[in-house]
Amino acid sequence: MNPKLYEFDAVIQPADKGGAYVIFPYDIRSEFGRGRVKVHAT
């Protein structure tokens, strides 16, 4: 089974204490059942 692919443009934001994140333009909890998801940025 191929996973659902989400494509969108976003600005990579710096996180407190290192790391980074992007604002995901979908309802993460309804799509994935949890509050955080890993992304691959290019």
C-alpha distance matrix in Angstrom:
0.0 3.8 6.4 9.3 12.0 15.6 18.5 22.1 25.5 27.0 29.9 29.3 31.6 33.5 33.1 36.0 36.5 34.4 30.8 29.5 27.2 26.3 26.6 23.2 24.0 21.7 22.2 20.5 21.1 19.8 16.6 15.9 18.6 20.6 23.1 22.0 18.9 18.9 19.0 19.4 22.4 23.8
3.8 0.0 3.8 6.5 8.6 12.3 15.0 18.6 21.9 23.6 26.5 26.1 28.6 30.6 30.5 33.6 34.3 32.0 28.3 26.7 24.4 23.3 23.7 20.4 21.2 19.3 20.4 18.7 20.0 18.9 15.3 14.9 18.1 19.8 21.8 20.3 17.0 16.6 16.1 16.2 19.0 20.2
6.4 3.8 0.0 3.8 6.3 9.5 12.7 16.1 19.4 20.7 23.6 23.1 25.4 27.4 27.2 30.3 31.1 29.0 25.3 23.6 21.1 19.9 20.2 16.9 17.8 15.9 16.8 15.0 16.4 15.5 11.8 11.4 14.7 16.2 18.1 16.6 13.4 13.4 13.1 13.8 16.7 18.4
9.3 6.5 3.8 0.0 3.8 6.6 10.0 13.3 16.9 18.5 21.7 21.7 24.0 26.5 26.5 29.7 31.0 28.9 25.2 23.0 20.2 18.4 18.1 14.6 14.9 12.9 14.3 13.1 15.0 13.7 9.9 10.7 14.2 15.9 17.3 16.1 13.1 13.6 12.8 13.8 16.1 17.8
12.0 8.6 6.3 3.8 0.0 3.8 6.5 10.1 13.5 15.4 18.7 18.9 21.6 24.2 24.6 28.1 29.4 27.1 23.3 20.9 18.1 16.1 16.2 12.9 13.3 12.3 14.5 13.5 16.2 15.3 11.6 12.4 16.2 17.1 17.8 16.1 12.9 12.7 10.8 11.2 12.9 14.3
15.6 12.3 9.5 6.6 3.8 0.0 3.8 6.7 10.3 12.1 15.5 16.1 18.6 21.5 22.1 25.6 27.4 25.1 21.5 18.7 15.6 13.1 12.8 9.5 9.6 9.2 12.0 11.4 14.6 14.1 10.7 12.0 15.7 16.2 16.1 14.5 11.7 11.9 9.6 10.6 11.5 13.2
18.5 15.0 12.7 10.0 6.5 3.8 0.0 3.8 7.2 9.7 13.2 14.4 17.3 20.5 21.7 25.4 27.3 24.8 21.2 18.1 15.3 12.3 12.5 10.0 9.8 10.7 14.1 13.9 17.5 17.2 14.0 15.4 19.0 19.1 18.4 16.5 13.9 13.4 10.3 10.3 10.0 10.9
22.1 18.6 16.1 13.3 10.1 6.7 3.8 0.0 3.8 6.5 10.2 12.1 14.9 18.3 19.9 23.6 25.8 23.4 20.1 16.6 13.7 10.3 10.1 8.3 7.8 10.0 13.7 13.9 17.7 17.7 15.2 16.7 20.0 19.7 18.3 16.6 14.5 14.2 11.1 11.4 10.1 11.0
25.5 21.9 19.4 16.9 13.5 10.3 7.2 3.8 0.0 3.8 7.1 9.7 12.6 16.2 18.3 22.0 24.4 21.9 18.8 15.3 12.8 9.4 9.7 9.4 9.3 12.4 15.9 16.2 20.0 20.5 18.3 19.5 22.6 21.7 19.8 17.9 16.1 15.4 12.2 12.0 9.6 10.1
27.0 23.6 20.7 18.5 15.4 12.1 9.7 6.5 3.8 0.0 3.8 6.4 9.0 12.6 14.8 18.4 20.9 18.6 15.8 12.1 9.6 6.2 6.8 7.9 8.8 12.2 15.3 15.2 19.0 20.2 18.3 19.2 21.8 20.4 18.0 15.9 14.8 14.2 11.3 11.8 9.3 10.6
29.9 26.5 23.6 21.7 18.7 15.5 13.2 10.2 7.1 3.8 0.0 3.8 6.1 9.7 12.4 15.9 18.4 16.1 13.8 10.1 8.6 6.2 7.8 10.3 11.7 15.2 17.9 17.5 21.1 22.7 21.1 21.6 23.9 22.0 19.2 16.9 16.2 15.2 12.7 12.9 10.0 11.3
29.3 26.1 23.1 21.7 18.9 16.1 14.4 12.1 9.7 6.4 3.8 0.0 3.8 6.7 9.4 13.1 15.1 12.5 10.0 6.5 5.8 5.1 8.2 10.7 13.2 16.2 18.4 17.3 20.7 22.8 21.1 20.9 23.1 20.7 17.9 15.2 14.5 13.0 10.9 11.2 8.6 10.6
31.6 28.6 25.4 24.0 21.6 18.6 17.3 14.9 12.6 9.0 6.1 3.8 0.0 3.8 6.4 9.8 12.4 10.5 8.8 5.5 5.3 5.9 8.2 11.6 14.1 17.1 18.7 17.5 20.5 23.1 21.9 21.5 23.2 20.4 17.2 14.8 15.1 14.2 13.0 14.0 12.0 14.2
33.5 30.6 27.4 26.5 24.2 21.5 20.5 18.3 16.2 12.6 9.7 6.7 3.8 0.0 3.8 6.8 8.9 7.0 6.3 4.4 6.5 8.8 11.3 14.6 17.5 20.1 21.3 19.7 22.3 25.2 24.2 23.3 24.6 21.5 18.2 15.7 16.3 15.1 14.5 15.4 13.8 16.1
33.1 30.5 27.2 26.5 24.6 22.1 21.7 19.9 18.3 14.8 12.4 9.4 6.4 3.8 0.0 3.8 6.3 5.6 5.3 4.8 6.6 9.7 11.7 14.7 17.9 19.9 20.4 18.5 20.6 23.8 23.2 21.8 22.7 19.3 15.9 13.7 14.9 14.2 14.6 16.3 15.5 18.3
36.0 33.6 30.3 29.7 28.1 25.6 25.4 23.6 22.0 18.4 15.9 13.1 9.8 6.8 3.8 0.0 3.8 5.5 7.4 8.3 10.2 13.3 14.9 17.9 21.0 22.9 22.9 21.0 22.6 26.1 25.7 24.2 24.6 21.0 17.6 15.8 17.5 17.1 18.0 19.7 19.1 21.9
36.5 34.3 31.1 31.0 29.4 27.4 27.3 25.8 24.4 20.9 18.4 15.1 12.4 8.9 6.3 3.8 0.0 3.8 6.9 9.4 12.1 15.7 17.8 20.4 23.8 25.5 25.5 23.1 24.6 28.1 27.6 25.6 26.0 22.3 19.3 17.2 18.6 17.7 18.9 20.3 20.0 22.7
34.4 32.0 29.0 28.9 27.1 25.1 24.8 23.4 21.9 18.6 16.1 12.5 10.5 7.0 5.6 5.5 3.8 0.0 3.8 6.8 10.2 13.7 16.5 19.0 22.5 24.4 24.9 22.4 24.3 27.7 26.7 24.8 25.7 22.1 19.3 16.5 17.2 15.7 16.4 17.2 16.8 19.3
30.8 28.3 25.3 25.2 23.3 21.5 21.2 20.1 18.8 15.8 13.8 10.0 8.8 6.3 5.3 7.4 6.9 3.8 0.0 3.8 7.1 10.8 13.9 16.0 19.6 21.4 22.1 19.6 21.7 24.9 23.5 21.7 23.0 19.6 16.9 13.8 14.0 12.2 12.6 13.5 13.3 16.0
29.5 26.7 23.6 23.0 20.9 18.7 18.1 16.6 15.3 12.1 10.1 6.5 5.5 4.4 4.8 8.3 9.4 6.8 3.8 0.0 3.8 7.2 10.4 12.8 16.2 18.3 19.4 17.2 19.8 22.8 21.3 20.0 21.6 18.5 15.6 12.6 12.5 10.9 10.6 11.7 10.9 13.8
27.2 24.4 21.1 20.2 18.1 15.6 15.3 13.7 12.8 9.6 8.6 5.8 5.3 6.5 6.6 10.2 12.1 10.2 7.1 3.8 0.0 3.8 6.8 9.0 12.5 14.5 15.7 13.7 16.5 19.3 17.9 16.9 18.6 15.8 12.8 10.0 10.0 9.1 8.6 10.6 10.0 13.2
26.3 23.3 19.9 18.4 16.1 13.1 12.3 10.3 9.4 6.2 6.2 5.1 5.9 8.8 9.7 13.3 15.7 13.7 10.8 7.2 3.8 0.0 3.8 6.1 9.2 11.7 13.5 12.3 15.6 17.8 16.3 16.1 18.2 15.9 13.1 10.7 10.3 9.9 8.4 10.3 9.2 12.3
26.6 23.7 20.2 18.1 16.2 12.8 12.5 10.1 9.7 6.8 7.8 8.2 8.2 11.3 11.7 14.9 17.8 16.5 13.9 10.4 6.8 3.8 0.0 3.8 6.3 9.0 10.7 10.2 13.5 15.5 14.5 15.0 16.8 14.9 11.9 10.6 10.8 11.7 10.6 13.0 12.2 15.1
23.2 20.4 16.9 14.6 12.9 9.5 10.0 8.3 9.4 7.9 10.3 10.7 11.6 14.6 14.7 17.9 20.4 19.0 16.0 12.8 9.0 6.1 3.8 0.0 3.8 5.7 7.8 7.4 11.1 12.5 11.1 11.9 14.2 12.9 10.7 9.5 9.1 10.5 9.4 12.1 12.1 15.0
24.0 21.2 17.8 14.9 13.3 9.6 9.8 7.8 9.3 8.8 11.7 13.2 14.1 17.5 17.9 21.0 23.8 22.5 19.6 16.2 12.5 9.2 6.3 3.8 0.0 3.8 7.0 8.4 11.9 12.3 11.2 13.2 15.4 14.9 13.0 12.7 12.3 13.9 12.6 14.9 14.5 16.9
21.7 19.3 15.9 12.9 12.3 9.2 10.7 10.0 12.4 12.2 15.2 16.2 17.1 20.1 19.9 22.9 25.5 24.4 21.4 18.3 14.5 11.7 9.0 5.7 3.8 0.0 3.8 5.8 8.9 8.7 7.7 10.2 12.3 12.5 11.5 11.8 11.5 13.9 13.2 15.9 16.4 19.0
22.2 20.4 16.8 14.3 14.5 12.0 14.1 13.7 15.9 15.3 17.9 18.4 18.7 21.3 20.4 22.9 25.5 24.9 22.1 19.4 15.7 13.5 10.7 7.8 7.0 3.8 0.0 3.8 5.7 5.6 6.2 8.5 9.6 10.0 9.2 10.7 11.3 14.5 14.8 18.0 19.0 21.9
20.5 18.7 15.0 13.1 13.5 11.4 13.9 13.9 16.2 15.2 17.5 17.3 17.5 19.7 18.5 21.0 23.1 22.4 19.6 17.2 13.7 12.3 10.2 7.4 8.4 5.8 3.8 0.0 3.8 5.6 5.1 5.7 7.1 6.7 6.1 7.2 7.8 11.2 12.1 15.7 17.2 20.4
21.1 20.0 16.4 15.0 16.2 14.6 17.5 17.7 20.0 19.0 21.1 20.7 20.5 22.3 20.6 22.6 24.6 24.3 21.7 19.8 16.5 15.6 13.5 11.1 11.9 8.9 5.7 3.8 0.0 3.8 5.5 5.4 4.5 4.8 5.6 8.3 9.7 13.4 15.1 18.7 20.6 24.0
19.8 18.9 15.5 13.7 15.3 14.1 17.2 17.7 20.5 20.2 22.7 22.8 23.1 25.2 23.8 26.1 28.1 27.7 24.9 22.8 19.3 17.8 15.5 12.5 12.3 8.7 5.6 5.6 3.8 0.0 3.8 5.8 5.6 7.9 9.4 11.6 12.2 15.7 16.8 20.2 22.0 25.1
16.6 15.3 11.8 9.9 11.6 10.7 14.0 15.2 18.3 18.3 21.1 21.1 21.9 24.2 23.2 25.7 27.6 26.7 23.5 21.3 17.9 16.3 14.5 11.1 11.2 7.7 6.2 5.1 5.5 3.8 0.0 3.8 6.2 8.3 9.8 10.8 10.2 13.2 14.0 17.1 19.1 22.0
15.9 14.9 11.4 10.7 12.4 12.0 15.4 16.7 19.5 19.2 21.6 20.9 21.5 23.3 21.8 24.2 25.6 24.8 21.7 20.0 16.9 16.1 15.0 11.9 13.2 10.2 8.5 5.7 5.4 5.8 3.8 0.0 3.8 5.5 7.9 8.5 7.8 11.0 12.7 16.0 18.6 21.8
18.6 18.1 14.7 14.2 16.2 15.7 19.0 20.0 22.6 21.8 23.9 23.1 23.2 24.6 22.7 24.6 26.0 25.7 23.0 21.6 18.6 18.2 16.8 14.2 15.4 12.3 9.6 7.1 4.5 5.6 6.2 3.8 0.0 3.8 7.2 9.2 9.9 13.4 15.7 19.2 21.7 25.1
20.6 19.8 16.2 15.9 17.1 16.2 19.1 19.7 21.7 20.4 22.0 20.7 20.4 21.5 19.3 21.0 22.3 22.1 19.6 18.5 15.8 15.9 14.9 12.9 14.9 12.5 10.0 6.7 4.8 7.9 8.3 5.5 3.8 0.0 3.8 5.9 7.7 11.3 14.1 17.7 20.1 23.7
23.1 21.8 18.1 17.3 17.8 16.1 18.4 18.3 19.8 18.0 19.2 17.9 17.2 18.2 15.9 17.6 19.3 19.3 16.9 15.6 12.8 13.1 11.9 10.7 13.0 11.5 9.2 6.1 5.6 9.4 9.8 7.9 7.2 3.8 0.0 3.8 7.0 10.5 13.0 16.8 18.7 22.4
22.0 20.3 16.6 16.1 16.1 14.5 16.5 16.6 17.9 15.9 16.9 15.2 14.8 15.7 13.7 15.8 17.2 16.5 13.8 12.6 10.0 10.7 10.6 9.5 12.7 11.8 10.7 7.2 8.3 11.6 10.8 8.5 9.2 5.9 3.8 0.0 3.8 6.9 9.6 13.3 15.3 19.1
18.9 17.0 13.4 13.1 12.9 11.7 13.9 14.5 16.1 14.8 16.2 14.5 15.1 16.3 14.9 17.5 18.6 17.2 14.0 12.5 10.0 10.3 10.8 9.1 12.3 11.5 11.3 7.8 9.7 12.2 10.2 7.8 9.9 7.7 7.0 3.8 0.0 3.8 6.5 10.1 12.6 16.3
18.9 16.6 13.4 13.6 12.7 11.9 13.4 14.2 15.4 14.2 15.2 13.0 14.2 15.1 14.2 17.1 17.7 15.7 12.2 10.9 9.1 9.9 11.7 10.5 13.9 13.9 14.5 11.2 13.4 15.7 13.2 11.0 13.4 11.3 10.5 6.9 3.8 0.0 3.8 7.0 9.8 13.4
19.0 16.1 13.1 12.8 10.8 9.6 10.3 11.1 12.2 11.3 12.7 10.9 13.0 14.5 14.6 18.0 18.9 16.4 12.6 10.6 8.6 8.4 10.6 9.4 12.6 13.2 14.8 12.1 15.1 16.8 14.0 12.7 15.7 14.1 13.0 9.6 6.5 3.8 0.0 3.8 6.3 9.9
19.4 16.2 13.8 13.8 11.2 10.6 10.3 11.4 12.0 11.8 12.9 11.2 14.0 15.4 16.3 19.7 20.3 17.2 13.5 11.7 10.6 10.3 13.0 12.1 14.9 15.9 18.0 15.7 18.7 20.2 17.1 16.0 19.2 17.7 16.8 13.3 10.1 7.0 3.8 0.0 3.8 6.8
22.4 19.0 16.7 16.1 12.9 11.5 10.0 10.1 9.6 9.3 10.0 8.6 12.0 13.8 15.5 19.1 20.0 16.8 13.3 10.9 10.0 9.2 12.2 12.1 14.5 16.4 19.0 17.2 20.6 22.0 19.1 18.6 21.7 20.1 18.7 15.3 12.6 9.8 6.3 3.8 0.0 3.8
23.8 20.2 18.4 17.8 14.3 13.2 10.9 11.0 10.1 10.6 11.3 10.6 14.2 16.1 18.3 21.9 22.7 19.3 16.0 13.8 13.2 12.3 15.1 15.0 16.9 19.0 21.9 20.4 24.0 25.1 22.0 21.8 25.1 23.7 22.4 19.1 16.3 13.4 9.9 6.8 3.8 0.0
